[in-house]
Amino acid sequence: MTMIQNLSVIGLGKLGASMLAGMASRGFSVIGVDIRESCIRAVNKGRAPVQETGLEEMISAHSDRIRATTSHEEAVLASDISFVIVPTPSDSRGAFELQYAKYAFEQLGKALAKKDGYHVVVLTSTVIPGATRHGLLPVLEAASGKECGRDFGLCYSPEFIALGSVIHDFLNPDFYLVGEFDRRSGDVLEEVNRAVCLKDPVVRRMSIENAEIAKLALNSYVTMKISFANTLADLCERIPGGDVDVVSDALGSDTRIGRRYLTGGLGFAGPCFPRDNVALGFLCEQVGADGDLLLANHGYNTSIAARVTTKIASLLRAGQTAAVLGLSYKPLSHIVEESQGVALALAMAEAGMRVIGYDPLAADGARSAFRDKALVAESIDAALADAALVVVTTPDAHFRELKAEEFLGGKESVTVVDCWRCLDPAVADHPDIDYVPIGRCLDDAPAAQVLEAIWAR
């Protein structure tokens, strides 16, 4: 077990609070810091300050090793290493703003000025290269009056997690990315990471700047894999017998490719993937590298909602209602940031359709995003009641388990567009349901004629 026993986490959002709980579950004493009094009260009462799968139970189970405060000084003086997980919102250029991180580093620096002994500060928030060393380190040194490498350590070490499974992903990472100011800083962080992890992880240690690039590059690469899968889906719809799942299963069997993120459907979404891809493109532009691939990927992704809307428009008569099931950016989430379901619903509304959406968790966020251009139903039944066409935009269990009779709801017929091909075969095969799976050819004859014409020429 590591010699270090006392940790602090600055910022108690979904990741920060999950790290707090995860570290405590591994035997560490952890103190959390947040400027929101409501978060502090919740944690100190053994409750989760935010909604995340398993978080309430884990904080409650290990509350004897967890406490929270609004004081950065209290946290620094009571710990040996501080993890900073605060928002770094995108700006109009696609870069990430540092105002919250700078505030946290200033407060940490003031606390370090009062502390004897070595302390490591770890930035976990996503930033672009140069931000840690040139944007934040000077703040830390100025506020503390101390020198990095001599009096304290500094690392950049982002997490690779998915909302809805943050705790599991945090405790079971594929690898640890450690950007270290110097070897001493990295040694301390690696020691803690290995004690926190439930398995024996690969640890990639490198310069701070290489780690900053690697974080953005990993997410951006995954988005390109998603876009490639969506390109395959579009292609398979136009080939006789085309089925993107059959093709993707074959590609995924090759270890150079793998099956994850290769399921064609809708575009990449959420608070990380789109913005990290844009940020990497911004970086390329700033340093003179060619980022055309990244820009093309972003443009392709943002065009998907319009393309699907064009498909849907041919399936719906004027005056009919369309229901969109799935408004969060992914199942088991209330977040609608960069949601493909929201983008699709808005594109459909702009095309003149009457749109009503439903999501088990994201209704409030969707109402705000829709700005009265589309409605949000309180239940699946209400969304389906008058819908002549239903679009399933996320493979949520609430939607996968729907029966054909629920889609029909007493209507003579209904069109169901299944973006992820996730519905029960009984729905697809029902005689009164016109089932439209994204990524599969629905009419082989004209598709065959197009192929034949290529060779006839």
C-alpha positions as CSV (number, residue, x, y, z in Angstrom):
1,M,0.0,0.0,0.0
2,T,1.2,3.5,-0.8
3,M,2.8,5.6,2.0
4,I,0.5,8.5,1.0
5,Q,-2.9,8.2,2.7
6,N,-4.4,11.7,2.4
7,L,-5.7,13.1,-0.8
8,S,-7.8,16.1,-1.8
9,V,-10.1,16.7,-4.8
10,I,-10.8,20.2,-6.0
11,G,-14.2,20.4,-7.8
12,L,-17.1,18.1,-6.9
13,G,-18.8,17.6,-10.3
14,K,-19.6,14.2,-11.7
15,L,-15.9,13.3,-12.2
16,G,-14.6,15.0,-9.0
17,A,-17.2,13.5,-6.7
18,S,-16.7,10.1,-8.3
19,M,-13.0,10.3,-7.8
20,L,-13.6,11.4,-4.2
21,A,-15.7,8.3,-3.6
22,G,-13.5,5.9,-5.6
23,M,-10.4,7.0,-3.7
24,A,-12.1,6.5,-0.4
25,S,-13.3,3.1,-1.4
26,R,-9.6,2.1,-1.9
27,G,-8.7,3.1,1.7
28,F,-7.6,6.8,1.3
29,S,-8.8,9.6,3.4
30,V,-10.1,12.2,1.0
31,I,-11.2,15.8,1.4
32,G,-13.3,17.4,-1.3
33,V,-13.4,21.1,-2.1
34,D,-16.2,23.0,-3.9
35,I,-17.4,26.6,-3.9
36,R,-21.0,25.3,-3.7
37,E,-22.3,25.1,-0.1
38,S,-25.0,22.6,-1.2
39,C,-22.3,20.2,-2.4
40,I,-20.3,20.4,0.8
41,R,-23.4,19.8,2.9
42,A,-24.4,16.8,0.8
43,V,-21.0,15.1,1.0
44,N,-20.6,15.8,4.7
45,K,-24.0,14.1,5.3
46,G,-22.8,11.0,3.3
47,R,-24.8,11.9,0.2
48,A,-23.9,12.4,-3.5
49,P,-23.6,16.1,-4.5
50,V,-24.5,15.2,-8.1
51,Q,-26.3,12.4,-9.9
52,E,-24.0,9.6,-11.2
53,T,-24.5,5.8,-11.2
54,G,-23.5,4.3,-7.8
55,L,-22.2,7.5,-6.4
56,E,-24.7,7.9,-3.5
57,E,-24.1,4.3,-2.4
58,M,-20.3,4.6,-2.5
59,I,-20.1,7.9,-0.6
60,S,-22.5,6.6,2.0
61,A,-20.5,3.4,2.4
62,H,-17.1,5.2,2.9
63,S,-18.3,8.4,4.6
64,D,-15.9,7.8,7.5
65,R,-13.0,8.5,5.1
66,I,-14.7,11.4,3.2
67,R,-15.3,15.0,4.1
68,A,-15.8,18.3,2.2
69,T,-15.0,22.0,2.7
70,T,-15.1,25.3,0.8
71,S,-11.5,25.9,2.0
72,H,-8.6,25.1,-0.4
73,E,-6.2,25.8,2.5
74,E,-7.8,23.3,4.7
75,A,-7.7,20.7,2.0
76,V,-4.0,21.3,1.1
77,L,-2.9,21.3,4.7
78,A,-4.7,18.0,5.3
79,S,-3.4,16.2,2.2
80,D,-0.3,15.3,0.2
81,I,-1.7,15.5,-3.3
82,S,-4.5,17.6,-4.8
83,F,-6.5,16.7,-7.9
84,V,-8.0,19.6,-9.7
85,I,-11.2,18.8,-11.7
86,V,-12.9,22.1,-12.5
87,P,-14.8,23.2,-15.7
88,T,-12.7,24.3,-18.7
89,P,-15.4,25.5,-21.0
90,S,-14.9,25.9,-24.8
91,D,-14.5,29.5,-26.1
92,S,-15.6,30.9,-29.4
93,R,-12.3,29.7,-31.1
94,G,-12.6,26.1,-29.9
95,A,-9.9,26.5,-27.2
96,F,-10.6,25.9,-23.5
97,E,-11.0,28.8,-21.0
98,L,-9.0,28.6,-17.8
99,Q,-10.7,31.1,-15.5
100,Y,-12.0,28.3,-13.1
101,A,-8.7,26.5,-13.2
102,K,-6.8,29.7,-12.6
103,Y,-8.9,30.5,-9.5
104,A,-8.3,27.0,-8.2
105,F,-4.6,27.2,-8.8
106,E,-4.4,30.6,-7.1
107,Q,-6.2,29.3,-4.0
108,L,-4.0,26.2,-4.0
109,G,-0.9,28.4,-4.3
110,K,-2.0,30.6,-1.3
111,A,-2.4,27.4,0.7
112,L,1.0,26.0,-0.4
113,A,2.6,29.2,0.9
114,K,1.4,28.2,4.4
115,K,2.5,24.5,4.1
116,D,5.7,23.0,5.1
117,G,6.7,19.9,3.1
118,Y,6.3,18.7,-0.5
119,H,2.8,18.7,-2.1
120,V,1.8,17.6,-5.6
121,V,-0.9,19.4,-7.7
122,V,-2.5,17.3,-10.4
123,L,-4.6,19.0,-13.1
124,T,-7.3,16.5,-14.3
125,S,-9.4,18.9,-16.3
126,T,-9.0,18.8,-20.1
127,V,-6.8,21.6,-21.5
128,I,-5.0,22.3,-24.7
129,P,-1.1,22.0,-24.9
130,G,0.7,24.8,-23.1
131,A,-2.1,25.5,-20.6
132,T,-0.6,23.7,-17.7
133,R,2.9,24.9,-18.0
134,H,2.3,28.4,-19.3
135,G,-1.2,29.2,-18.2
136,L,-1.5,27.7,-14.7
137,L,2.0,27.0,-13.3
138,P,2.9,30.7,-13.1
139,V,-0.3,31.3,-11.1
140,L,0.7,28.6,-8.7
141,E,4.2,29.8,-8.3
142,A,3.2,33.5,-7.9
143,A,0.5,32.7,-5.3
144,S,2.7,30.4,-3.3
145,G,6.0,32.2,-3.6
146,K,7.5,28.7,-4.2
147,E,9.2,27.0,-7.1
148,C,7.8,24.0,-8.9
149,G,10.2,21.0,-8.8
150,R,11.9,22.2,-5.6
151,D,9.0,23.0,-3.3
152,F,6.0,21.3,-4.9
153,G,5.2,19.0,-7.8
154,L,2.9,19.4,-10.8
155,C,1.3,16.9,-13.2
156,Y,-1.3,16.8,-15.9
157,S,-3.3,13.6,-15.7
158,P,-6.7,13.5,-17.3
159,E,-9.2,10.7,-16.8
160,F,-10.9,8.7,-19.6
161,I,-14.4,8.1,-18.4
162,A,-17.9,8.0,-19.7
163,L,-20.8,9.7,-17.8
164,G,-23.1,7.0,-16.4
165,S,-20.1,4.7,-15.6
166,V,-17.6,7.2,-14.1
167,I,-16.8,5.3,-10.9
168,H,-16.3,2.0,-12.8
169,D,-14.1,3.7,-15.5
170,F,-12.1,5.6,-12.8
171,L,-11.3,2.4,-10.9
172,N,-10.7,0.3,-14.0
173,P,-8.8,2.4,-16.5
174,D,-7.3,1.0,-19.7
175,F,-4.2,3.1,-18.8
176,Y,-3.0,6.1,-16.9
177,L,-1.7,9.1,-18.7
178,V,0.8,11.0,-16.6
179,G,2.3,14.3,-17.8
180,E,5.0,15.1,-15.3
181,F,6.9,18.3,-14.5
182,D,9.7,16.2,-13.2
183,R,10.3,12.6,-12.2
184,R,9.5,13.2,-8.5
185,S,6.1,14.6,-9.3
186,G,5.3,11.6,-11.6
187,D,6.5,9.1,-9.0
188,V,4.1,10.4,-6.4
189,L,1.2,10.3,-8.8
190,E,2.0,6.9,-10.2
191,E,2.2,5.5,-6.6
192,V,-1.3,6.9,-5.8
193,N,-2.8,5.8,-9.2
194,R,-1.6,2.2,-8.8
195,A,-3.1,2.0,-5.3
196,V,-6.4,3.4,-6.5
197,C,-6.8,1.1,-9.5
198,L,-8.5,-2.3,-9.1
199,K,-6.2,-3.9,-11.7
200,D,-2.5,-3.5,-12.8
201,P,-2.8,-0.6,-15.3
202,V,-0.4,0.5,-18.0
203,V,1.1,3.9,-17.0
204,R,2.3,6.2,-19.7
205,R,4.6,8.8,-18.3
206,M,5.7,11.7,-20.5
207,S,6.1,15.5,-20.6
208,I,3.1,17.7,-19.7
209,E,2.7,18.8,-23.3
210,N,2.7,15.3,-24.7
211,A,0.0,14.3,-22.2
212,E,-2.1,17.3,-23.2
213,I,-1.9,16.3,-26.8
214,A,-2.6,12.6,-26.0
215,K,-5.8,13.4,-24.2
216,L,-7.3,15.4,-27.0
217,A,-5.9,13.0,-29.7
218,L,-7.5,10.0,-28.1
219,N,-11.0,11.5,-28.0
220,S,-10.5,12.9,-31.5
221,Y,-9.5,9.6,-32.9
222,V,-12.5,7.9,-31.4
223,T,-14.7,10.5,-33.1
224,M,-13.2,9.7,-36.4
225,K,-13.9,6.0,-35.9
226,I,-17.5,6.9,-35.2
227,S,-17.7,9.0,-38.3
228,F,-16.2,6.2,-40.4
229,A,-18.9,3.9,-39.0
230,N,-21.6,6.4,-40.0
231,T,-20.1,6.6,-43.4
232,L,-20.3,2.8,-43.7
233,A,-24.0,3.0,-42.5
234,D,-24.8,5.5,-45.3
235,L,-23.0,3.3,-47.8
236,C,-24.7,0.1,-46.7
237,E,-28.1,1.6,-47.2
238,R,-27.3,2.0,-50.9
239,I,-25.9,-1.5,-51.5
240,P,-28.2,-4.5,-52.2
241,G,-28.5,-6.4,-48.9
242,G,-26.2,-3.9,-47.2
243,D,-26.1,-4.2,-43.4
244,V,-23.6,-2.0,-41.5
245,D,-23.6,-4.4,-38.5
246,V,-22.5,-7.3,-40.6
247,V,-19.7,-5.2,-42.1
248,S,-18.7,-3.7,-38.8
249,D,-18.5,-7.1,-37.1
250,A,-16.1,-8.2,-39.8
251,L,-13.9,-5.1,-39.5
252,G,-14.0,-5.4,-35.7
253,S,-12.6,-8.9,-35.8
254,D,-9.3,-7.4,-36.9
255,T,-7.2,-6.4,-33.9
256,R,-5.9,-3.4,-35.7
257,I,-9.4,-2.0,-35.7
258,G,-11.6,-3.5,-33.0
259,R,-15.4,-3.3,-32.6
260,R,-15.8,-0.5,-30.1
261,Y,-17.2,2.7,-31.5
262,L,-17.8,1.1,-34.9
263,T,-21.6,0.9,-34.7
264,G,-23.0,3.2,-37.4
265,G,-26.0,5.3,-36.4
266,L,-26.0,8.9,-35.3
267,G,-23.0,11.1,-34.8
268,F,-20.8,11.6,-31.8
269,A,-22.1,13.8,-29.1
270,G,-21.8,14.9,-25.4
271,P,-19.6,17.3,-23.5
272,C,-16.2,15.8,-24.5
273,F,-16.0,14.2,-28.0
274,P,-17.1,17.1,-30.1
275,R,-15.2,19.8,-28.3
276,D,-12.0,17.8,-28.0
277,N,-12.0,17.2,-31.7
278,V,-12.5,20.9,-32.3
279,A,-9.9,21.9,-29.8
280,L,-7.3,19.6,-31.5
281,G,-8.2,21.4,-34.8
282,F,-7.7,24.8,-33.2
283,L,-4.3,23.7,-31.9
284,C,-3.2,22.6,-35.4
285,E,-4.2,26.0,-36.7
286,Q,-2.4,27.9,-34.1
287,V,0.9,26.0,-34.5
288,G,0.8,25.7,-38.3
289,A,0.0,21.9,-38.5
290,D,-2.6,20.6,-41.0
291,G,-5.8,20.0,-39.2
292,D,-8.1,19.5,-42.3
293,L,-8.9,15.9,-41.3
294,L,-10.2,17.1,-37.9
295,L,-12.3,19.9,-39.5
296,A,-13.8,17.6,-42.1
297,N,-14.7,15.2,-39.3
298,H,-16.5,17.9,-37.3
299,G,-18.3,19.1,-40.4
300,Y,-19.4,15.6,-41.3
301,N,-20.7,15.0,-37.8
302,T,-22.8,18.2,-37.7
303,S,-24.4,17.3,-41.0
304,I,-25.9,14.0,-39.8
305,A,-29.1,15.5,-38.3
306,A,-29.9,17.3,-41.6
307,R,-29.3,14.1,-43.6
308,V,-31.5,12.0,-41.4
309,T,-34.2,14.7,-41.5
310,T,-34.2,14.5,-45.2
311,K,-34.8,10.8,-45.0
312,I,-37.6,11.2,-42.5
313,A,-39.3,14.0,-44.5
314,S,-40.1,11.5,-47.2
315,L,-41.8,9.2,-44.7
316,L,-44.2,11.7,-43.1
317,R,-47.2,13.5,-44.6
318,A,-47.9,17.2,-43.8
319,G,-49.7,17.7,-40.5
320,Q,-48.6,14.4,-39.0
321,T,-46.7,14.2,-35.7
322,A,-43.2,12.8,-35.3
323,A,-41.9,11.5,-31.9
324,V,-38.2,11.5,-31.0
325,L,-37.3,9.0,-28.3
326,G,-33.9,9.9,-26.8
327,L,-32.9,13.5,-26.1
328,S,-29.9,13.0,-23.9
329,Y,-26.6,12.5,-25.6
330,K,-26.5,8.8,-24.5
331,P,-28.5,6.4,-22.4
332,L,-28.5,6.8,-18.6
333,S,-27.7,10.5,-18.8
334,H,-29.6,13.7,-18.3
335,I,-27.1,15.7,-20.3
336,V,-28.2,17.2,-23.7
337,E,-25.0,18.9,-24.6
338,E,-24.3,18.3,-28.3
339,S,-27.1,15.7,-28.2
340,Q,-27.9,14.1,-31.6
341,G,-31.5,13.6,-30.5
342,V,-32.0,17.3,-29.8
343,A,-30.2,18.3,-33.0
344,L,-32.4,15.9,-35.0
345,A,-35.6,17.1,-33.3
346,L,-34.7,20.7,-34.0
347,A,-33.8,20.0,-37.6
348,M,-37.2,18.2,-38.0
349,A,-39.0,21.1,-36.5
350,E,-37.2,23.6,-38.8
351,A,-38.3,21.4,-41.7
352,G,-41.9,22.0,-40.7
353,M,-42.7,18.8,-38.8
354,R,-44.7,18.7,-35.5
355,V,-42.2,17.1,-33.2
356,I,-42.7,15.8,-29.7
357,G,-39.7,14.3,-27.8
358,Y,-39.3,12.1,-24.8
359,D,-36.4,11.1,-22.6
360,P,-36.5,9.4,-19.1
361,L,-33.8,11.7,-17.7
362,A,-33.2,14.6,-19.9
363,A,-36.7,16.2,-20.2
364,D,-35.8,19.5,-18.5
365,G,-32.6,20.0,-20.4
366,A,-34.4,19.3,-23.7
367,R,-37.1,21.8,-23.0
368,S,-34.5,24.5,-22.6
369,A,-32.7,23.4,-25.7
370,F,-35.9,23.3,-27.8
371,R,-36.9,26.9,-27.0
372,D,-40.6,26.1,-27.9
373,K,-39.7,24.7,-31.3
374,A,-40.6,21.2,-30.2
375,L,-42.6,19.7,-27.3
376,V,-41.3,17.4,-24.6
377,A,-43.7,14.7,-23.4
378,E,-43.9,13.6,-19.7
379,S,-44.2,9.9,-20.7
380,I,-43.4,7.5,-23.5
381,D,-47.2,6.9,-23.9
382,A,-47.8,10.6,-24.3
383,A,-45.0,10.9,-26.9
384,L,-46.3,7.9,-28.9
385,A,-50.0,8.7,-28.7
386,D,-50.4,10.7,-31.9
387,A,-47.1,9.9,-33.6
388,A,-47.3,8.7,-37.2
389,L,-43.5,8.4,-37.1
390,V,-41.2,7.5,-34.3
391,V,-37.4,8.0,-34.3
392,V,-35.4,6.1,-31.7
393,T,-32.1,8.0,-31.3
394,T,-30.5,6.2,-28.3
395,P,-30.4,2.5,-27.5
396,D,-31.9,3.2,-24.1
397,A,-33.5,0.2,-22.4
398,H,-36.7,2.1,-22.0
399,F,-37.0,2.1,-25.8
400,R,-35.4,-1.3,-26.6
401,E,-38.1,-2.9,-24.5
402,L,-41.1,-1.3,-26.2
403,K,-43.5,-3.7,-27.8
404,A,-45.1,-3.3,-31.2
405,E,-48.5,-2.5,-29.6
406,E,-47.0,0.4,-27.7
407,F,-45.6,1.9,-30.9
408,L,-49.0,1.5,-32.5
409,G,-51.1,2.7,-29.6
410,G,-54.3,1.9,-31.4
411,K,-53.3,3.5,-34.7
412,E,-53.6,1.5,-37.9
413,S,-49.9,1.9,-38.7
414,V,-46.8,3.7,-37.7
415,T,-43.3,4.3,-39.1
416,V,-40.4,3.5,-36.8
417,V,-36.9,4.8,-37.6
418,D,-34.4,2.8,-35.6
419,C,-31.1,4.7,-35.6
420,W,-29.2,2.0,-33.8
421,R,-31.1,-1.2,-34.9
422,C,-31.8,-1.9,-31.3
423,L,-35.5,-2.7,-31.2
424,D,-37.0,-6.1,-30.7
425,P,-37.4,-8.1,-34.0
426,A,-41.1,-8.4,-33.3
427,V,-41.3,-4.7,-33.8
428,A,-39.3,-4.8,-37.0
429,D,-41.4,-7.7,-38.4
430,H,-44.9,-6.4,-37.3
431,P,-47.1,-6.0,-40.4
432,D,-48.5,-2.7,-39.2
433,I,-45.1,-1.1,-38.6
434,D,-43.0,0.3,-41.4
435,Y,-39.6,-0.4,-39.9
436,V,-36.7,1.8,-41.1
437,P,-33.3,0.8,-39.7
438,I,-30.4,3.2,-40.3
439,G,-27.5,1.4,-42.0
440,R,-29.5,-1.3,-43.8
441,C,-30.6,-1.3,-47.4
442,L,-34.4,-1.3,-47.6
443,D,-35.0,-1.7,-51.3
444,D,-32.5,-4.0,-53.1
445,A,-33.8,-3.6,-56.6
446,P,-33.0,0.1,-57.3
447,A,-29.7,-0.3,-55.3
448,A,-28.8,-3.2,-57.6
449,Q,-29.6,-1.1,-60.7
450,V,-27.2,1.6,-59.5
451,L,-24.4,-1.0,-59.1
452,E,-25.1,-2.6,-62.4
453,A,-25.0,0.8,-64.1
454,I,-21.5,1.3,-62.8
455,W,-20.3,-1.7,-64.8
456,A,-22.5,-1.0,-67.8
457,R,-20.6,2.3,-68.2
